[in-house]
Amino acid sequence: MLNVQQYDVILDAKEDRCPMPLLKLKLALAKMAVGETICVYATDEGSLKDIPHFLALVGLPLVEQGEQDSIFHFVIRKQES
């Protein structure tokens, strides 16, 4: 798994069902400063579609995406919109 110290925010949504990981991501992004990085951990397979789709809609970069031991991770850097 990734080094958690390289992120400004860690969002653990591993026990949440769709659409909660995405909703929690939206709330976290609203509180973050431009340039900060968030790592989202989720186990719901809906996140594989929902999070990248949302990021494409709002124009935020998906820096990294992966899976290990049935846990998906998404790394996002907040930019000015």
N, C-alpha and C positions, 0 to 999 in steps of 0.2 A: 504494500500500500504506500501511498505518498507520504512525504514528510509534512506533518501537520503544521510545523512551525513556519512554513513558507507562505501561509495564507493569513489574511487579516481577519477573516470570518470563516468559521466551520459551522455548517448546517447539517445536523444529524437528523435525517428524516427516514431512517431505516425502518422504523416501525409504522410509518404512515402509509395510508392507502391513497391512491389517486382520488382527488386532485391536490391533496394536502402538501406533497413535496413542492409542487409548483407554487401554490399559494404562499407557503413559507418562504420560498425563494423571492417572490415578489416583495414581501414585507421586509426581508433582510436587505434587498437591494435598495429599497427606499431609504433605509437608515445609513447606508454606506456612502463614503466619500468617493469622488471620482479618482480613479487610479487604484483603488483597493481591490483585492482579489478575494473571492469566496469559493470554498469547496463544498459541494453538496454531496452527501452520501444518502443513497436511497436503495431500497430493495424492490419497490413496486415497478414492474416492467413498463407501466404506462409512462414513467418518467423518461424512458429512452426516446419516446416520441414527443412528449409534452414539453420538456425543458428545451431541447434544441429548436423546436418550432417556435416557442415563445421568444427565445433569444434572437432568432432570425427576424421575427416581427418587430422587435424593439431595437434591433441593430446593435446588440451586444455580442462581443466575441466569445465563442466557446473555445477557451484556451486548450482544454484537454478533456477527454472523455475516456472512461475505461471501466473495466469490470474485474473484480477479484473476489473469489469465494461468494458469488451471487450478490455482491454489493456493487452497485454502480456508483461511479463518482463523476462529477462534472465540475470543472474549474472555469470560473467566469471572472473577467475583469470589468469593473464598472467604468464606463466611459461617459462623456457628456452626450446628452441626447439632442 
